[in-house]
Amino acid sequence: MTSALTIDDLLCFSLYSANHALTRLYRPLLEPLGLTYPQYLVLMALWEQDAQKVSDLGKRLDLETNTLTPLLKRMESAGYLSRRRNPQDERSLIVSLTDKGAGLKGEARHISTCVIEAMGGDLEELIELRDRVNALRARIDQA
């Protein structure tokens, strides 16, 4: 007879609790910049490619429009980005960085280094872990 699983046996709980630990790790690093973790992810995506459609940004961040829209409105009010109608399709919005939002890239440069150090500093190991988690997510998405 096998014993019942405990919460500590569940991969889903390990991933869930690791996600919360990462959010707690980022909080004091982002606080001086006045950013939340989701806002930081939006900025990261826009630093990679500015002037994106909201729908494309949502796909990139794996966020539904009803989650992303209020986040973008708060970031626009804070002066980090602007939203404007897409000239090719009036039904969609284009999100672009403001000078303030673009300027945060330099201020946030140290964050990745701090996070890598907090996770043990072995970049090769962290890249392998990231790739394995991404492969797992892809398999789950296909299931």
Z-matrix of the N, CA and C atoms (Angstrom, degrees):
N
C 1 1.455
C 2 1.536 1 108.70
N 3 1.315 2 116.02 1 133.40
C 4 1.468 3 119.71 2 178.65
C 5 1.519 4 109.27 3 -93.42
N 6 1.284 5 115.00 4 148.46
C 7 1.460 6 119.25 5 179.18
C 8 1.528 7 109.53 6 -80.23
N 9 1.293 8 115.39 7 156.59
C 10 1.460 9 121.17 8 179.94
C 11 1.525 10 109.90 9 -68.96
N 12 1.312 11 114.83 10 149.35
C 13 1.465 12 120.45 11 176.83
C 14 1.523 13 110.23 12 -67.28
N 15 1.307 14 115.07 13 146.48
C 16 1.463 15 120.32 14 171.99
C 17 1.520 16 107.63 15 -106.26
N 18 1.289 17 115.93 16 168.62
C 19 1.470 18 120.15 17 -179.99
C 20 1.534 19 110.88 18 -59.36
N 21 1.323 20 117.71 19 -34.00
C 22 1.462 21 121.48 20 -179.89
C 23 1.527 22 112.68 21 -69.72
N 24 1.335 23 117.55 22 -15.94
C 25 1.464 24 121.73 23 177.61
C 26 1.528 25 112.29 24 -83.32
N 27 1.303 26 117.44 25 -14.65
C 28 1.459 27 122.11 26 -172.79
C 29 1.531 28 112.14 27 -85.13
N 30 1.315 29 116.13 28 123.03
C 31 1.465 30 120.75 29 175.64
C 32 1.526 31 110.39 30 -60.38
N 33 1.329 32 116.25 31 -40.23
C 34 1.469 33 119.29 32 -178.71
C 35 1.527 34 111.03 33 -59.07
N 36 1.335 35 117.30 34 -37.78
C 37 1.464 36 119.14 35 178.48
C 38 1.526 37 110.93 36 -70.40
N 39 1.323 38 117.67 37 -38.56
C 40 1.465 39 120.34 38 177.36
C 41 1.523 40 111.33 39 -60.29
N 42 1.334 41 116.76 40 -43.87
C 43 1.465 42 120.72 41 178.64
C 44 1.525 43 110.94 42 -67.24
N 45 1.322 44 116.46 43 -41.59
C 46 1.462 45 122.31 44 178.66
C 47 1.530 46 110.88 45 -60.51
N 48 1.333 47 116.69 46 -49.01
C 49 1.466 48 119.49 47 -177.85
C 50 1.528 49 111.61 48 -71.05
N 51 1.340 50 117.37 49 -32.37
C 52 1.470 51 120.08 50 175.88
C 53 1.533 52 110.04 51 -65.80
N 54 1.330 53 116.71 52 -38.19
C 55 1.463 54 120.91 53 176.62
C 56 1.529 55 110.65 54 -60.79
N 57 1.326 56 116.68 55 -44.60
C 58 1.467 57 119.87 56 178.66
C 59 1.532 58 111.15 57 -65.19
N 60 1.323 59 117.04 58 -38.77
C 61 1.466 60 120.35 59 178.14
C 62 1.529 61 110.70 60 -63.16
N 63 1.323 62 116.78 61 -40.81
C 64 1.467 63 120.27 62 177.87
C 65 1.523 64 111.35 63 -64.21
N 66 1.321 65 116.31 64 -41.69
C 67 1.463 66 119.78 65 178.42
C 68 1.529 67 110.13 66 -61.34
N 69 1.330 68 116.57 67 -41.80
C 70 1.476 69 120.13 68 177.52
C 71 1.529 70 111.14 69 -65.13
N 72 1.318 71 117.15 70 -34.68
C 73 1.462 72 121.40 71 178.03
C 74 1.531 73 111.00 72 -66.16
N 75 1.309 74 116.85 73 -42.02
C 76 1.463 75 121.31 74 -178.26
C 77 1.529 76 112.98 75 -72.29
N 78 1.329 77 117.52 76 -31.81
C 79 1.475 78 121.04 77 -172.08
C 80 1.531 79 113.18 78 -50.49
N 81 1.339 80 120.31 79 -54.13
C 82 1.474 81 118.38 80 -178.55
C 83 1.530 82 113.71 81 -70.30
N 84 1.319 83 117.31 82 -20.79
C 85 1.464 84 120.55 83 177.09
C 86 1.524 85 111.52 84 -76.62
N 87 1.325 86 115.90 85 -32.97
C 88 1.463 87 121.11 86 -178.12
C 89 1.521 88 113.25 87 -89.20
N 90 1.323 89 116.20 88 -23.90
C 91 1.471 90 120.74 89 -176.64
C 92 1.530 91 113.27 90 -55.07
N 93 1.343 92 119.78 91 -44.73
C 94 1.475 93 118.63 92 179.22
C 95 1.531 94 113.30 93 -62.61
N 96 1.330 95 117.01 94 -22.32
C 97 1.461 96 120.75 95 178.60
C 98 1.531 97 111.46 96 -89.91
N 99 1.327 98 116.61 97 -5.79
C 100 1.458 99 121.11 98 -179.41
C 101 1.513 100 113.03 99 74.34
N 102 1.338 101 116.92 100 27.64
C 103 1.457 102 121.51 101 -176.10
C 104 1.513 103 112.09 102 -115.29
N 105 1.328 104 114.99 103 148.47
C 106 1.455 105 121.07 104 167.01
C 107 1.528 106 107.49 105 -93.75
N 108 1.319 107 116.53 106 167.79
C 109 1.462 108 119.91 107 179.27
C 110 1.536 109 111.75 108 -61.20
N 111 1.343 110 120.05 109 -46.49
C 112 1.469 111 118.38 110 177.23
C 113 1.536 112 112.93 111 -60.69
N 114 1.321 113 117.74 112 -36.85
C 115 1.469 114 120.34 113 177.16
C 116 1.528 115 110.29 114 -64.64
N 117 1.314 116 116.68 115 -39.58
C 118 1.460 117 121.42 116 177.71
C 119 1.535 118 110.24 117 -60.98
N 120 1.329 119 117.15 118 -42.15
C 121 1.461 120 120.27 119 178.73
C 122 1.530 121 111.36 120 -63.66
N 123 1.329 122 117.24 121 -40.55
C 124 1.470 123 120.60 122 176.63
C 125 1.528 124 109.31 123 -60.50
N 126 1.327 125 116.89 124 -46.97
C 127 1.463 126 119.86 125 179.56
C 128 1.520 127 111.38 126 -62.47
N 129 1.337 128 117.07 127 -41.82
C 130 1.469 129 119.86 128 178.08
C 131 1.529 130 110.47 129 -57.07
N 132 1.329 131 116.87 130 -45.35
C 133 1.459 132 120.80 131 179.98
C 134 1.529 133 111.26 132 -63.82
N 135 1.329 134 116.78 133 -39.05
C 136 1.468 135 120.23 134 179.17
C 137 1.525 136 111.83 135 -74.98
N 138 1.328 137 118.20 136 -30.19
C 139 1.462 138 119.82 137 174.47
C 140 1.528 139 110.24 138 -66.75
N 141 1.332 140 116.67 139 -32.61
C 142 1.466 141 120.80 140 176.60
C 143 1.524 142 110.16 141 -69.48
N 144 1.338 143 115.63 142 -45.46
C 145 1.470 144 121.24 143 -179.55
C 146 1.519 145 108.57 144 -149.49
N 147 1.300 146 115.78 145 109.35
C 148 1.460 147 121.29 146 -179.53
C 149 1.529 148 109.44 147 -77.52
N 150 1.314 149 115.75 148 166.78
C 151 1.468 150 124.11 149 175.48
C 152 1.530 151 111.89 150 56.00
N 153 1.329 152 115.66 151 64.97
C 154 1.458 153 121.83 152 179.20
C 155 1.522 154 110.78 153 -107.29
N 156 1.323 155 115.50 154 151.04
C 157 1.457 156 119.96 155 171.43
C 158 1.532 157 107.67 156 -68.72
N 159 1.322 158 116.51 157 146.32
C 160 1.460 159 121.37 158 178.64
C 161 1.524 160 110.05 159 -55.71
N 162 1.316 161 117.24 160 -41.53
C 163 1.471 162 120.34 161 -179.33
C 164 1.530 163 111.35 162 -62.55
N 165 1.334 164 117.49 163 -40.17
C 166 1.466 165 120.74 164 178.53
C 167 1.531 166 111.02 165 -68.26
N 168 1.310 167 115.89 166 -39.58
C 169 1.462 168 120.44 167 177.33
C 170 1.530 169 110.28 168 -63.06
N 171 1.318 170 116.55 169 -42.14
C 172 1.458 171 121.00 170 177.31
C 173 1.522 172 112.07 171 -60.49
N 174 1.334 173 116.61 172 -42.81
C 175 1.475 174 120.51 173 177.44
C 176 1.521 175 110.49 174 -63.24
N 177 1.318 176 116.42 175 -44.27
C 178 1.472 177 121.21 176 -177.93
C 179 1.520 178 110.94 177 -61.71
N 180 1.340 179 117.01 178 -38.86
C 181 1.467 180 121.95 179 -176.65
C 182 1.528 181 112.76 180 -95.96
N 183 1.333 182 116.22 181 -1.45
C 184 1.463 183 121.30 182 -178.58
C 185 1.525 184 110.94 183 57.89
N 186 1.345 185 115.32 184 45.42
C 187 1.459 186 122.22 185 179.01
C 188 1.524 187 109.99 186 -121.84
N 189 1.314 188 115.86 187 139.09
C 190 1.455 189 121.49 188 175.00
C 191 1.534 190 109.41 189 -73.21
N 192 1.313 191 115.85 190 154.36
C 193 1.468 192 121.19 191 -179.65
C 194 1.523 193 111.88 192 -57.62
N 195 1.347 194 117.22 193 -38.95
C 196 1.463 195 119.40 194 -178.16
C 197 1.524 196 112.64 195 -69.18
N 198 1.318 197 118.31 196 -17.17
C 199 1.460 198 122.36 197 173.16
C 200 1.527 199 110.14 198 -90.39
N 201 1.318 200 115.94 199 -41.03
C 202 1.462 201 121.56 200 -174.86
C 203 1.532 202 112.89 201 -72.17
N 204 1.315 203 117.77 202 -40.14
C 205 1.466 204 121.09 203 -174.96
C 206 1.532 205 113.15 204 -57.76
N 207 1.351 206 120.01 205 -50.25
C 208 1.472 207 118.32 206 178.60
C 209 1.535 208 112.50 207 -63.85
N 210 1.319 209 116.02 208 -33.63
C 211 1.465 210 120.53 209 177.67
C 212 1.526 211 109.93 210 -63.54
N 213 1.324 212 116.83 211 -45.50
C 214 1.465 213 121.08 212 179.53
C 215 1.522 214 111.59 213 -65.93
N 216 1.322 215 117.14 214 -37.75
C 217 1.472 216 120.20 215 177.79
C 218 1.524 217 111.06 216 -62.23
N 219 1.346 218 117.10 217 -42.63
C 220 1.474 219 120.40 218 177.99
C 221 1.528 220 110.90 219 -64.57
N 222 1.334 221 116.11 220 -40.00
C 223 1.461 222 119.59 221 179.89
C 224 1.526 223 111.35 222 -68.83
N 225 1.329 224 116.59 223 -33.84
C 226 1.465 225 120.15 224 175.86
C 227 1.527 226 109.98 225 -67.08
N 228 1.320 227 117.24 226 -42.64
C 229 1.473 228 121.22 227 177.90
C 230 1.525 229 111.48 228 -62.12
N 231 1.333 230 116.35 229 -33.46
C 232 1.464 231 120.94 230 178.68
C 233 1.524 232 112.18 231 -79.27
N 234 1.344 233 117.31 232 -7.96
C 235 1.458 234 120.73 233 176.41
C 236 1.514 235 115.41 234 88.74
N 237 1.345 236 118.46 235 13.96
C 238 1.463 237 121.52 236 -177.96
C 239 1.523 238 113.13 237 -85.13
N 240 1.327 239 116.23 238 -26.30
C 241 1.458 240 119.40 239 -176.40
C 242 1.525 241 110.00 240 -152.25
N 243 1.318 242 114.45 241 168.64
C 244 1.464 243 120.07 242 175.10
C 245 1.527 244 107.68 243 -127.84
N 246 1.318 245 114.43 244 152.05
C 247 1.464 246 121.34 245 176.25
C 248 1.518 247 107.21 246 -121.71
N 249 1.324 248 115.60 247 133.85
C 250 1.467 249 119.86 248 178.76
C 251 1.525 250 108.43 249 -143.68
N 252 1.317 251 114.93 250 156.29
C 253 1.467 252 120.50 251 178.00
C 254 1.526 253 110.06 252 -62.74
N 255 1.311 254 115.41 253 141.55
C 256 1.456 255 122.31 254 176.66
C 257 1.532 256 108.41 255 -74.68
N 258 1.330 257 118.97 256 120.39
C 259 1.466 258 120.10 257 -178.52
C 260 1.538 259 113.32 258 -63.20
N 261 1.342 260 117.63 259 -24.96
C 262 1.463 261 121.37 260 178.52
C 263 1.530 262 112.53 261 -83.19
N 264 1.342 263 116.23 262 -20.73
C 265 1.463 264 120.58 263 -178.10
C 266 1.523 265 108.43 264 -153.37
N 267 1.303 266 117.03 265 99.68
C 268 1.470 267 122.46 266 -176.07
C 269 1.527 268 113.71 267 -59.34
N 270 1.344 269 117.36 268 -16.56
C 271 1.461 270 120.31 269 -179.59
C 272 1.521 271 112.26 270 -78.73
N 273 1.320 272 117.93 271 -16.30
C 274 1.468 273 120.21 272 -177.07
C 275 1.524 274 111.28 273 -112.35
N 276 1.320 275 114.53 274 158.82
C 277 1.465 276 122.05 275 179.17
C 278 1.523 277 110.04 276 -111.85
N 279 1.312 278 115.00 277 147.35
C 280 1.464 279 122.66 278 173.46
C 281 1.522 280 107.30 279 -106.10
N 282 1.320 281 116.47 280 131.63
C 283 1.459 282 122.63 281 178.11
C 284 1.519 283 107.66 282 -106.23
N 285 1.338 284 116.00 283 128.06
C 286 1.469 285 121.59 284 -178.96
C 287 1.519 286 109.89 285 -132.87
N 288 1.309 287 114.75 286 149.86
C 289 1.461 288 120.68 287 176.28
C 290 1.521 289 110.52 288 -71.53
N 291 1.310 290 116.17 289 144.03
C 292 1.454 291 121.36 290 167.51
C 293 1.531 292 106.82 291 -89.68
N 294 1.312 293 116.98 292 174.99
C 295 1.468 294 119.85 293 175.14
C 296 1.520 295 110.59 294 -58.94
N 297 1.325 296 116.65 295 -39.14
C 298 1.466 297 121.22 296 178.60
C 299 1.530 298 110.90 297 -62.13
N 300 1.319 299 117.12 298 -45.61
C 301 1.464 300 121.15 299 179.45
C 302 1.516 301 112.12 300 -66.22
N 303 1.320 302 116.97 301 -41.47
C 304 1.460 303 120.86 302 178.13
C 305 1.523 304 110.70 303 -66.14
N 306 1.337 305 116.38 304 -36.57
C 307 1.464 306 120.88 305 -179.01
C 308 1.519 307 113.97 306 -66.76
N 309 1.324 308 116.44 307 -24.22
C 310 1.472 309 119.22 308 179.10
C 311 1.520 310 112.70 309 -67.89
N 312 1.320 311 117.52 310 -19.41
C 313 1.470 312 120.36 311 -179.18
C 314 1.521 313 111.27 312 -57.30
N 315 1.316 314 116.60 313 -44.63
C 316 1.461 315 120.19 314 178.57
C 317 1.518 316 112.39 315 -66.54
N 318 1.332 317 116.47 316 -38.74
C 319 1.460 318 121.11 317 179.47
C 320 1.526 319 112.12 318 -69.15
N 321 1.331 320 116.87 319 -26.49
C 322 1.469 321 121.19 320 -176.78
C 323 1.524 322 112.66 321 -93.56
N 324 1.304 323 117.04 322 -0.13
C 325 1.467 324 121.49 323 -174.89
C 326 1.533 325 113.15 324 -55.97
N 327 1.303 326 117.86 325 -35.79
C 328 1.463 327 122.20 326 -176.47
C 329 1.530 328 113.58 327 -74.50
N 330 1.315 329 117.54 328 -15.58
C 331 1.464 330 120.94 329 -172.64
C 332 1.524 331 111.69 330 -61.64
N 333 1.320 332 118.00 331 -48.01
C 334 1.463 333 120.51 332 -179.05
C 335 1.526 334 111.76 333 -59.65
N 336 1.312 335 116.34 334 -40.91
C 337 1.461 336 120.00 335 178.69
C 338 1.528 337 111.11 336 -62.03
N 339 1.318 338 116.46 337 -44.39
C 340 1.467 339 120.78 338 178.58
C 341 1.525 340 111.35 339 -62.20
N 342 1.313 341 116.82 340 -41.70
C 343 1.465 342 121.14 341 -178.82
C 344 1.525 343 110.23 342 -67.23
N 345 1.317 344 117.47 343 -44.08
C 346 1.468 345 120.90 344 178.52
C 347 1.528 346 110.21 345 -60.58
N 348 1.319 347 117.05 346 -43.78
C 349 1.468 348 120.29 347 178.63
C 350 1.519 349 111.24 348 -62.61
N 351 1.340 350 117.46 349 -41.72
C 352 1.463 351 121.48 350 -179.97
C 353 1.531 352 111.27 351 -65.56
N 354 1.329 353 117.28 352 -27.08
C 355 1.461 354 121.50 353 179.74
C 356 1.528 355 112.18 354 -91.01
N 357 1.297 356 117.51 355 12.61
C 358 1.458 357 120.67 356 174.89
C 359 1.508 358 115.07 357 107.89
N 360 1.319 359 117.79 358 -13.32
C 361 1.459 360 120.84 359 172.83
C 362 1.510 361 116.40 360 80.36
N 363 1.332 362 119.70 361 -3.90
C 364 1.466 363 121.48 362 -179.81
C 365 1.525 364 108.75 363 -87.85
N 366 1.320 365 116.12 364 92.44
C 367 1.454 366 122.28 365 -174.43
C 368 1.530 367 111.59 366 -60.50
N 369 1.304 368 117.53 367 -41.76
C 370 1.470 369 120.97 368 179.95
C 371 1.531 370 110.89 369 -60.95
N 372 1.316 371 116.61 370 -43.37
C 373 1.469 372 120.86 371 178.34
C 374 1.531 373 111.02 372 -64.32
N 375 1.330 374 116.65 373 -41.53
C 376 1.463 375 120.31 374 -179.62
C 377 1.529 376 111.99 375 -67.19
N 378 1.320 377 117.11 376 -37.62
C 379 1.466 378 120.59 377 177.13
C 380 1.527 379 110.17 378 -65.12
N 381 1.336 380 116.69 379 -42.01
C 382 1.468 381 120.28 380 177.63
C 383 1.531 382 110.88 381 -62.97
N 384 1.326 383 116.94 382 -43.11
C 385 1.461 384 120.71 383 178.24
C 386 1.528 385 110.42 384 -62.45
N 387 1.328 386 117.40 385 -45.66
C 388 1.463 387 121.60 386 178.16
C 389 1.521 388 111.09 387 -57.16
N 390 1.336 389 116.02 388 -45.31
C 391 1.461 390 120.38 389 -178.90
C 392 1.528 391 111.31 390 -65.00
N 393 1.318 392 117.25 391 -38.01
C 394 1.471 393 120.53 392 178.73
C 395 1.526 394 111.05 393 -68.34
N 396 1.325 395 117.18 394 -39.89
C 397 1.466 396 120.59 395 177.80
C 398 1.527 397 109.78 396 -66.32
N 399 1.335 398 117.55 397 -40.96
C 400 1.471 399 120.73 398 177.65
C 401 1.528 400 111.18 399 -62.92
N 402 1.325 401 117.00 400 -40.25
C 403 1.479 402 121.05 401 178.39
C 404 1.530 403 109.60 402 -65.50
N 405 1.315 404 117.39 403 -40.23
C 406 1.462 405 121.24 404 177.40
C 407 1.525 406 110.55 405 -62.32
N 408 1.334 407 116.57 406 -45.31
C 409 1.460 408 120.61 407 178.78
C 410 1.522 409 110.81 408 -60.31
N 411 1.323 410 117.70 409 -41.27
C 412 1.463 411 121.30 410 179.01
C 413 1.533 412 111.23 411 -63.37
N 414 1.327 413 116.67 412 -40.83
C 415 1.473 414 120.00 413 178.16
C 416 1.529 415 110.22 414 -65.40
N 417 1.319 416 116.71 415 -40.89
C 418 1.462 417 120.13 416 178.69
C 419 1.517 418 110.69 417 -64.34
N 420 1.328 419 117.01 418 -42.31
C 421 1.468 420 121.31 419 179.02
C 422 1.529 421 111.58 420 -61.15
N 423 1.318 422 116.90 421 -32.66
C 424 1.465 423 120.89 422 -179.66
C 425 1.519 424 112.71 423 -81.34
N 426 1.324 425 117.48 424 -17.48
C 427 1.476 426 121.27 425 -176.63
C 428 1.516 427 111.93 426 -71.84
